[in-house]
Each structure stands twice: as C-alpha cells, then as structure tokens.
Amino acid sequence: MKSRMYRIVPALLLTALALAVFAACAPSETVGDAVPEIEVLTTTEAYDPIRYEAAFMIAEAWEELGFEVNVRPLEFSSLLQLFYDEQNFDATILGWSGRVDRLDPQHFLGTLHGGQTDLGANNPGGYSNPDYDALFEAQSREFNADRRRELVLEMQEIAARDQPLDVLFYRDEVVGYNANTFDNYVIMAGESLYNEWTPLQVQPLDGSRYLTIGTPQEPDNINPMASTSVWGWKFMRMYYDKLVRLSPDIEPIPWAAEEIIDVDETTIDVVIRSGMTFHDGEPVTPSDVKFTFDYMVEKDFAYFRPFYSIIDSTELRDGNIVRFNLREPYAPFITVTLSQIPILPEHLWASIDAPADLTPDQIPTVGSGPFYFDQYDRGEYKRLLTFRDHFAADDIAIDGMEYIVYADSEGVFTGLLTGEIDMTAWRMEPGQITIAEDEDHITVVSVGDFGYYHLTYNNRRAPFDNTQVRRALAHAVDKETIINVLLQGLGEPGYSVVAPINGFWHNPDVERFDYDLSAARSVLEEAGFVWDGDGRIHFPAQ
C-alpha cells in the first residue's frame, strides 16, 4: 500500500510498542510461501468517508503485522457486484442496514449460515460451521422466546470466536428534515425517517404535495427478482404490497392479508384482502399470491431464499385463502417471510423464464402498493405517485414522492440546507450535524441502529481460511479510533452480529478483541506463521 496522508486521521497511528516487537524479532531460517497481497474493498470517499478512511487505517495496521495490503475503493454498485454476485474479494467493508424486519435476529444470524454461501446469497464470505448451522435451524423452529433466545446467544458466541467477519461498529442514525414543509414524520429504530410509514402519514405544512427525498445512492436495480441492496428495496417496497407490514412499533399488521390463521405449527392460512388491484387495473387474487411464492422457489432468488426456503408447498383454498405448508415449524414466518416477499402480478411475470436477466426496459414495475412507479432517470431522479385506488389511500396526504439522487452525501446535505429536499435518506456526516442544528428550518433526528458495519473476509481464500489469522486480524482493527475520531463519538464498537440496541436478542458477553498488535502477532506465531528478514509474513513452513 502506498503511503498517504489521511484527510481525517493522522498518518502515524501505530504504537512504539508494536515497532519494538518487530525490531526484536529475528527472521526464521525456514519459511513457507509469502502470504499474497491482500486487497481490501471499500466505498469511495465521496460515498462514505468513514468506511473509506477506516479501510486505510486497517490496512496500515495489517501492514505493520507484515502483510502486504492494497485498498481499492469502488463505486457502491460495483462493490456489491464483486461482493455478492461474484464473491471475488479478499476482504470487504460493507454494512447491513437495520430494516424493521431485522429486529428479529433471523436475518443477521442467517448471514453466517452455511446454506447461504452461493452467488448472490447473504453469506458471501463463505463461512460454514456445522454447529452454528444446527443452532440456526433449531432457533428457527423454536416458538418459545426464552428458549429461542438461549440458542441465539450461543450462536453469537460461536460467531465471535470464529471471526468470519469483524463487526466494526454500530453507527447512530442522524438525519434531518425540513420542519417548514411537512410534519408528522414517523421515526423508527434502525430506519429513522426513511421508512415505509413516513410517506403514508406525513402531513404538508406549506401546501407541498410531493415529499422530496435526497439520497446519495440509487437502486442497484429495480428488478424485484434481482435487487440485493437496501437502496433498491426501500424504493420498491412503496409500490409493491406484501401480506404483512411491520408497524412503527414492530408489530405485524395484516396488509394484503385480511387475516392470518395458524392452523398448526406447520400450516398457515392467509385470507387475501378483497378488492385490491394492481397498478395496471388487473385484480390482485389469491392466485397472484400463490404464484409469487411458487415463483420465488422455482427461480431460487438467493437473496430471498432465507424467507421462502421453509415453504414446502402452497395451495389455494375456498374463501380467498392461500395455505402455506411449511417444512417444519418456523418462528419468524409471519414477521419476516410474510413481511418481505413482494406480491408480483402473475399476468406479467408468468412468461418470464429468466427474471434475473431482464434488461432495465424489460422489468415490469407494476405492483399493487400505495404508490405506483412513475419515473426513474438513472443517476438523477425518481418519482412515485399515490395510487388512489389503494385501500390505504384515503389516509395519504401527499400526491407522491420525489427522489433526488446526488453524487455524494455532501450534495444531500446541501439540498437539505437550501430547501431543495424535505428529508434525507442518508445519515449526516459528523461535521454536518452541528451546522444543521443551527438552521431554524431543519430538525435533526438521531436514533440507534440495529444494523452494523462489517469487515467480511473471504473464508474460502488463504489466509482467511485460517481461523487464527482472522482472530489475529481482529486485534489489528482500532475500533476506538474509528468511533472517537472518524465518527466523532456517534456510534459504538462492534462485536456481535446482533446489535446492543436489540437488547433481548443481543449477547453482551461474547469474546471481544482489543486493538493490540503485539497480541495479534502472538496469535499468528502460535498458528505457525513466520516472518522473513524484511518483516514480510509467510505461511507456516511445510
């Protein structure tokens, strides 16, 4: 890695103790092959300066341990492509957002499940541990919350011990809105203002009919059978209906479902709401619902596999009922599966054999949600209009939503200052917060996040296929400096895939790794790694 000066962080972060350790070490006479250069993927500085700077901090500490490291910043969609769709990476800094459904630990625990390691699925790092997987299946079947919690806590202990990824930090969600244009915003943990309830409940103050949202990122795509990013789904979930929506208090509300009946632990009957129509005027029928879930299973859209894999079969029954027959009891079925699968119109999708291969102009954008797709100019602008035939439309006070896509977070902030936008879809950077708080027309909102930022290792590749290496590298991540300097205190160090704010499911007692380069080197030595005369690390001698 070429030397560089940090814009935010001083270049000399390494301790004299660490330097002394290296000076005192004599090179081994017999060494294995040199560990190949490690490439760390991260976002561009414009997109997220925190992750960008953190990558260089981490790389410099790893170099002090004798690794050769190259940091490669990428545009966000390109980063997702390499990470998810190709799994072509050594180590990557990304984040999981705290969407409302993820207060149930199922999603975050599933990102380390061995059945989610194929291309496009939620475990790109390829971690696989049979003990972890067995506990995951057991907690999925457990309806007693206290017994399920015991299993969830144990899984967090295994993940912390094995370190398939390093949970870097939980970041506070600090956003802002123009208090002169709208009020009655809905504020939710993890999602803050940019949630699916705000557009349904916000009230105009100055006659504005469109809620204008500023974002630094557009969807990875708007194909519901291909999108794997929060930016895609936070847009699409407004024009697709689901059987259940989770309330601001995280309670399941029947939505396209009129009623949900637990026939037994593996049989769920869903009564489909009558009178619904798709945006093209065609009726929404139980057949569309059955088709959607069957289509997901048939096409095996990996991103949604954790939601539908529990389904053995679906069947149509009298009384507008779709029956779901599950392979085994599944505790999060209503709160997770039924709240996340978008209802697709059978008349548009049934003839599409390869949905993931659709070009942008081939993608059907017809749903049945409270808003309908109107316009998308890539890189610039998106618009959804209120669907007045929707059952919830009488309570919607706006005619639609506009999304202005900016080049970076600074552009979003400028849009908020000048009144070009009503609210931000992206958190403010630490230096922007005090400026916003001094503006009379801006209200600043801060909520905790139950998502997290992570440094994921490709567990299939050397040296990351060695648990001891991953544990050693965890000692070489200075999380306190990331929190105190980069985030200016607006967050806390990470250590578990279930965040502390999610108190019932979080395990505060998992193993933690303090920043200690001497300890990191000791772990590597115990694993048989050696250094040559230039301080370059080598695999154990064969």
ZICOR-V751770 format. One line per field, one symbol per residue. phi: phi as a letter, one per 30 degrees, with the letter a starting at -180 (. if undefined). psi: psi as a letter, one per 40 degrees, with the letter a starting at -180 (. if undefined). burial: I if it has 9 or more other ideal C-beta (glycine too) atoms within 8 Angstrom, else O. A space follows every 50 residues. Layout:
phi->???
psi->???
burial->???
//
This chain:
phi->.ddacddccedccdddddddeddddddddbbdddddecccdadddddadd dddddddddddddddjdcbbcbdbdedddddddddchcacbbcbbcdcee dddddedddddcdddccdeidcbddidbbedddddddddddcddddddee ddddddddddddhdbcddaccdccbbbddccbbidccbeichddbdcedd bdbdcbidcbdcccbcbcddaccdcbdbbdddddddddccdbdbccdeci cdcecdddabbddadbbbccddedidbddcjdddbeddddeedddedddh dddceddcddddabbcbdihccccccdaebededdcddccdddcdedccd ccdbddcddedcddccbbddbbdbabceibabbccdcdcddcddccccdl bcbcccdaddddddddddidbcaccbdddeddddddddcddcccbbbdcc dacbcccdddcddddceddddddddccddddeddcdchiclbdcabdcde dcedcdcdcddbbddadddddddddddjdbbddciddbdedc
psi->hiiihiddhidgeiiddddddddehiiidhiaiihihhhhiiiidddgdd ddddddddddddddeeihhhhghiidddddddddddfgidihhaihifid eedheddddeeeheefeiheaegdeehhhdddddddddddehdhdddddd ddddddddddddfdihhdihhhhhiiiheediafihhihdebdgiedddd eihideehehhhhhiehiidifheedheidddddddedehiidiihidef hhhhcehdihhhdaeehhhhhhhieiiieeeiihidddddddddddddef hddedddedehdiiihiiffhhhhhidiihdedddcdeedhihihdeded ehdgdeehideehhfhaeieiihdihhhediihiihheeideddeheiea hihhhididddddddddeedidiieiiiideddddddehdehhhhhiihe aihihhigeeiieeehddddddddefhgddddddddefegaiiieiehid dgddehheeihihihgddddddddddeeiiiaeeehiiiii.
burial->IOOOOIOOIOIOIIOOOIIOIIOOOOIIOOIOOIIOOIIIIIIIIOIIII IIIIIIIIIIIIIIIIIIIIIOIIOIOOIIIIIIIOIOIIIIIIOIIIII IIIIIIIIIIIIIIOIIOOIIIIIIIIOIOOIIOIIOIIIIIOOOOOIIO IIIIIIIIIIOIIIIIIIIIIIIIIIIIOOIIOOIIOIIIIIIIIIIIII IIOIOOOIOIIIIIIIOOIIIIIIOIIIIOIIIIIIIIIIIIIIIIIOOO OIOIIIIOOIOOOOOIIIIIIIIOOIIIIOOOOIOIOIIIIIIIIIIOIO IIIIIIIIOIIOOIOIOOOOIIIIIIOOIIIIIIIIIIIIIIIIIIOIIO OIOOIIOIOOOOIOOIIIIIIIIOOOOOOOIIIIIIIOOIOOIOOIOIOI IIIIIIOIIIIIIIIIIOIIIIIIIIIIIIOIIOIIOOOOOIOIIOIIII IIIIIIIIIOOOOIOIOIIIIIIIIIIIIOIIIOIIIOOIIOIIIIIIII IIOOIIIOOIOOIOIOIIIIIOIIIOIOIIIIOOOIIIIIIO
//
